[in-house]
Amino acid sequence: MKIKLIILSFLLTVGMNAQDKPVDRITETKTRIINVMEDGEMVQRKVMVRTTKEQVVKTDPAYEGTIDAPRILPPKKVTKVIYIDNDNDPFYDGKSKIEYTKDDGIRYSFNPTNFGFNIIEVETDKVLGTAKFSIYSDIYLLDTENYNGIGYFKNNKFIVEYYDDDGTLVVEKFNDSEL
């Protein structure tokens, strides 16, 4: 009886693990060392951006049960984690996390540079704007074709504040894919 219980528990745990939905997952890590002028001295900062793209593997339901069913492509879940090291220890001091869903349409990305990051349209590789580091670790100086302002990450969104031509403060919130 003891052996039957052991075999039964083994079969149940193997069966539960085999029921996970298949997911394609790609992880990319970019690290940059940035030189920043602070109090008249050049200081090195390190920025690491880890991008993870996940997409559920699905096939066309019309071909259910066949071996070579065509694959359909659902939206991708993209997670970007930005780590910032403000000193020379081996640990990162700040962390920002951005999550969004990427589907068909125009896509944008944040690519780290020596001074902050570029805002780039993915399909054309056109730089639409730049976000430069400021003396405050969580505020960026934003420069685009349409306006200049400040930007910061809050609640998985990139918040942009700028003044329009009438002197009115405009606050916009963007997901990574909308900017």
N, C-alpha and C positions, 0 to 999 in steps of 0.2 A: 504494500500500500504506500509506503514511504517513497519508493522508486516511482510509482505512478504519479504522485503529487509533484515530485521534482521534475519529471518529464512534462507534465501538464503546465507547470509554472514557466518552464523554459519555452515551451511552444507559445504560450500567451505573450511573453515578453518579446519574442522574435516576431510574432505577428503584429504587435503594436508598432514596432520600429519600422516595419516594412510598409506602413500605410502613409508615410510622409509624401506630400506632393513634391514632384521634382521641380527644382528651381535652378535656373542659370544664375551664377553669381560671379561677378568680375570685380576684383579689388585692385585699385591703382593708388600708389603713394608717390607724392612729389615733395621733395624737401629743398628749401632754398635757404641760403645764408645771406642776410641782409646787413649792410653797413648803415648805421644810423648815427647822425651827429647829435650828441647829447652832452650838454654842459661844455661845449668846445672840444670834446673828445669823440673820436670815432669808436662806436661800440657795435659789436656784432650781435644780431638777433637771428634766431632760427624759426622758420615757419614751415610746418608740414601740413599738407592737405591730403587726406585719405578719402578717396572716392570709392564707394561700393554701389554697384548697379545690380539689381535683382529683378528677374523676370520669371514668372511662372511658366512652365512648359505646358502648352496646351495644343491639342490637335483638333482638326475639324470634326465636330460632332456628327456630321453626315457620313463620315467614314469610320464610325465607331466599330471596334473589333477587328479592323484590318491592320496589317503589319506596316504598310507604307502610307499611313494617313498623312495628308499635308498639315504642316504646322501653321497655326495662327499666332500672331504676335500681339499679346496683350500689352498694356502700358508697363513701362519699367519704373520700379521704385528706386530712386537715386538718393543716397545718403552721403553728404560731404561733412567731414569732421576736420576743422581747422585748428591745429595746435600751434601755440605761440610760446617761444622760449625767450624771456626777457633778460636772462642772465646766462652765465657760462656753466651752469650745473647741467647734469645729464637729464634733468626732468623738465617737462614742459609746464609753463606757468598758467597759460590760459587755454580755453577750449571753447569753440563755437560749433554747433551742429546744425546743419541744414538738411531738411528732407523734403523731397518733392517728387511728383510723378511726371515722367516724361512720356509724352504721346506724340502723335504726328503734329507737325507744325514747326514754328520757329523755336529753336533751342539756343540757350545762352549758357555760358559757363564762366566761372571765376578762375582765372589762372594766376598763380602767385608769381610775382616779379621781385626784383631787388628793392622796390619801394612800396609794395603793397600787393595789389592784384589788378589785372586787366579784366574788363568785362567784354567778352568776345562772343560774337554770333558763331555758332558751331559750324553751320553749313559753309559759310563764306570765309571764315577765319578773320572777319573784319573786327577790329577793335572799336567798340562803341563808346568806351569810356574807361577811366582809370579811377581806382580808389587807392589813395596814398595814406601811409601811416601818419598819424599825428603824434604829438607828445603824450596824448592820452591813449592807453593801450587798446581801448575798445571803440574808438572813434576814428573814422576814415574821412579824408578830404576827397570828395567826389567831383570829378570833372568829366562832363559828357558834352556832346554837340549842342544840346538844348539848354543846359543849365549847369551851374556849379553849386555845390552844397556840401553837406556832411552826410555820412552814412554810418550805420551801426547794425549789428545783429541782435535781434531780440525775438524770443519765442519762435525760433526757426524761420524767421523772415529777415530780409535786409530792409531796414527802414531808411528812407532818404528824406532829408529836410533841406529845403531851399526856399529862397524868396523869388517870387515872380516879378514881372516888370512893374506891377502896381505896388510892390512892397509888401505883399501879403505872404505870410508864411505858408508853404505848402508841404504837407507830410504825406508821403506815399509809402506803401508797404508792398514789397515784392517777394515772391518766391524766386528761387534761382532760375526757374524756367520762364518767368514772366519778364524779368528785367531785360 
